[in-house]
Amino acid sequence: MRRGWKMALSGGLRCCRRVLSWVPVLVIVLVVLWSYYAYVFELCLVTVLSPAEKVMYLIFYHAIFVFFTWTYWKSIFTLPQQPSQKFHLSYTDKERYENEERPEVQKQMLVDMAKKLPVYTRTGSGAVRFCDRCHLIKPDRCHHCSVCAMCVLKMDHHCPWVNNCIGFSNYKFFLQFLAYSVLYCLYIATTVFSYFIKYWRGELPSVRSKFHVLFLLFVACMFFVSLVILFGYHCWLVSRNKTTLEAFCTPVFTSGPEKNGFNLGFIKNIQQVFGDNKKFWLIPIGSRLSGRNIISCCGNRNVALFTLPASLKKDTSISHEAYRVQCWEPF
């Protein structure tokens, strides 16, 4: 009976946590909806008198708004990609590993299993990176997210504002979302500022519109400052082919720790995230790098090819084509 109550309580807590995890997203959505109303109706339709100015403001605003909401949607609903089945322990290996009581033997078992996989990063102690919750050998740059309860490929961080893990599958969309968020706030602030001054001087009469315009400028400036700092930080990470986790904890390779182990050079680092076709860098769609998908949202078709880390380039025994650290799935 007690066990049943505990299971019910645990299930209820998980359900509450899932519901509450959407609260930050709901807050952002409400703020955006209010900003849309305040800008389109209270500013453009009520406050702005010139028809030409109204049209110009509305056209540019909606162009930015479409990309802003599109990238936000993609950041939220693009599922994190998990390692393919080949990184999971087989039933036999799992039984052997769990039944073995000697830590040194367990460690050697993982070393033997990892020899079959293109895995070149290690823990700080030099052991094979293993997730005891997902029962898999972690691919390079893969980490376990305690919120999502899964291992995420090229995990950057878990973002509560999109209620999703930012990683291999949606990092491009997240960066684009930050960029368009900065542009959205900047555009609102610059176009609202002159009317803010007029309201401040008492040159415009509407009390209701005055409140919306004044508050719109304040909110836009506040979000702009925080977002431009975050966006700048992630631009720095992309330029060095790092994730947030790798910036705080230096990756360890079989040859030892190297903080710039994945750095391929500025252009190639950008292409690792956005692809080599510049036409799609600003559009939130899947990109391609050298004929292979670097972002895939096709259900179970986990496909990816990561370039060999700089720290391992000198090892001629390692093939660049074989370094499929993410999925091991053919095209």
N, C-alpha and C positions, 0 to 999 in steps of 0.2 A: 504493500500500500504506500509506504513512504517513498519507495523507488518511483512509483507512478506519479506521486505528487512532485518529486524532484524533477522528473522528466518534463512534466507539464509546466512547472515553474521555469525551467531552463528554456523550453520552447517559447513561453510567453516573453521572457526577457530578450530572446533573440528577435522575436517579432517586433517588440518595442524598439530595439536598437535599430532594426532596419527602417522602421517608420521615422525615427528621430534623425537618422542619417540624411534624410531628405530635407530637413529643416533649413540648413544653409543654402541649399539650391532654391528652395521656396523663397527665402529672403532675397536672393539675387534676382529671381524672376519678378517678384513684386516691385523691387526697386527699378528694374528695367521697364516694366509696364508703366509705372508712374512716370519715369523719365520720358517715355514715348508720349504719354498724354500731355505732360507739361510742355514738352518741346513742340509737338505738332499742333495741339489745340490752343494751349494758353499763350505760347509765344508766337508761332507762325500765323495761326488763324485769327487770334484776338489782338495781340500786341503789335505785330508787324503790319504796317499800313501799305507799303509799296507792294503791288502785285508781283512785279518782277523779282523783288527780294524774297517774297514768300515762296515763289516757284523754285528759285535757285536754292534756298535753304532746304526745302522739302526734298528736292531731287538728291542732293548730296547726302542729306541725312539718311534717307531711306536706302541709298546705295551702301553706306557704311553699316546701317542697321541690319541689312540682310546678311552681310558677311559676318558681322558680330554674332548674331543669333545662330547662324549656320555652324560656325566653328564651336560655339558653346554646346550646341546639340551634339555635334560629333564627339566632343570631349567627354560628354556625359554618357552617351549610349554606344560608343565603340568599346566593346568588351575587351578586357585585358587578355592578351594571348598567353597561354600556358605552354610549358615544354611538351613536346610530343611524347608519345608512349614509349619511345625507345630510351628515354631518360629515366623512366620508372623502373623500379626493381621488379623482376619477375616474381611470381608467387613463390617459386623455389628459393630464389635468392633472398627474398624477404623473410621467409621462414628461417633460413640459415642465419641471417643477420640478427634477427630478434632472439633466437635461441642461444646465440653465442654470448657468453658472459664475460669473456676477456676483451677489454677495450682495444688492446693492441692487435688482436686477431680481427676484430670488427674493422679497424682502420685499414688493415691489409686487404680485407675483402673488398672494401670500397675502392682501394687503389687498383685491384685487379679488374673490377667492373668498369672503372673509368678508363682503362686502357682501350676499350672498344669505342669510346666516345671522344669527340674532339673537344675536350675540356682542358683548359690550360690555366685556369685560376684556382687558387687554393685558399684555405682559411689562413688566419694569422699564424697559426702553428704549423702550417705546411700540409695539413690534412685535406683530403678531397671534400669539397663542399657538398654536404648531404642534408636534405630536409627530412627530419624524422616525422613531420606531420603529413607531408605529401608522399613520403617514401620514394624519393627520387634523388638522383644525382643532379645537382643544380648546373644548368648550362652557364657559361660565362655571362656575367652581368645580370643573372637571374637572382631574384630574392623573394623570400616569402612575405606576403602581406598579411598581417594578423587581422586586419579589418575585413579584407576580402576573403580570408581563409584559403589562399591559394598562392602558388609560386607564379610570379609574373615575369615575363621575359623583358630584359633590359629595364627593370623597374627604376623609375626616377623617384617617385614619392606617391603617397596616397593623398589626394586632394579632397578635403571635405566640401569645397565649393562646387565641385562637379560630382561629388559622391562616387568617385571612381579612382582606380589606380592609374597613374600616368606612367606609361612605359612604352614598349616597342610598338604597340598597335596604334596608340593615339598621341604620342609625343608631338608629332607634327601638328596635329589639330590643336593641342594645348598651346603650343607656341603661337600659332595663328590666332587663337582666341585672345591671348595676351596682347598681341600686336593690334588687333582690331578693337580691343577694349581700350587700349591707350588712345588709339585714333578716335574712337567714339567719344571718350571723355574730352579730348583736346578739341574736337570739332564743336561740341556743345559749349564748352567754356569760351572759346573764341567768338562764337556767333552770339552768345547770350550776353557777353560782357558789356557791349555798348548799351543794351537795354537795361542791364543792371544799373549802370551809371544814371540813365534817365529816370529810372524808378527811384534811385537814391536821392536824386535832386528834386524829385516831385514833379517831373515833367510829364509823367504818364499817370492817368487817374485810377485805373482798375485795381482795386484792392486785392481781389482774388488772384488775378494774374501776377500781381506784384509778388505775392507770397511764393507762387510756383517758380517764377523766374529767379528770384533771389536764392531760394533753396536749391534750385537746379544748378546754379553756378557753384554753390558751396559743395554740393555732393560731387559734381563733376571734377572739381579741383582736388577734393579729398581722395577720390578713387584714382585720379590721374597720378598723383604723387606715389601712392603705394604700388600701383600697377607698373609704372615706368621703372621703378627700382627692381621689382620682381622680373619684369621682362628683360631688363639689362643684365641681370644675373644669369638668366637662362641663355641669353645670347652669348655670354662669356662661356658658359658650359658647352654650348654647341660648338663654339669656335675651337674648343679643345677636346671635343668628343668625350665629354664626361657626363655622368648623371649626378644628381644631387647627392645620392648615396656615395658615389665614388669620390666626390669632392670632399666629403667629410671623412671617408675611410679609404685610404689608398689601396687599390686592388693589388693582390699578391698573386704573382704568376709562379709557374714551376721554377723559373729562374730567379725569383725573389720579388719583393715589392717594387712597384714602379708607378708613380703618380700619373705619368703621361703615357701609360702603356697602350692606350687605344688611340692616341693622337696620330692622325694620318696626314696632317697638314690642313690649313684653313679651308680650302675649297672642298677637299674630300670629306672633311668633317661635316660640312654643311650638307653635302650630298648624301651622307649617311642618314640624315633625318628627312631631307626634302626631296631626294632623288636628283638625277642629273639632268632632268628636263626642266629648265627654268620657267617654262610657261605655266607649270603647275605649282610653283612655289607658294603662290598667294591664294591658291584654291584648296579648300579642304576635301581633297579626294586622295585616294591611294596613289602613291608615287612608285616610280620604278628606278632601279639603280643597276646599270650595266645589264639590262635585259632580265633582271630578277626583281620580284616584288620586295620592297622594303617595308611596306605597310599593307597588310591584308585584313580585310573584314569579311572573309568568306566562310564563316562558320568554322568547320573543322579543317579547312584547307590552310593549315599553318605553314607558311612558306617564307623563308628568309635566308639571306646569305650575308654573313658579317665578314668584313675584311680582317685578315690576320692582324693581331695586335703588333704594334711596332716593336715590342720587346721580343717577339718571336720570329721576326722577319728573317733574321740571320740563320735560323735553323732550317736548313735545306731539306730536312726529312719531313717537314710539315707542308702539305699542299694548301695553297690558298683556296682552291676549289673545295677542299675537304673541310674547311673551317666553317661548317654549318652549325654554329653554336646554338641556334634557336630551335629549329624544327626537324631537320633531317627529312623533309618531304620533297619528292621530285616535282618538277613543273609538268 
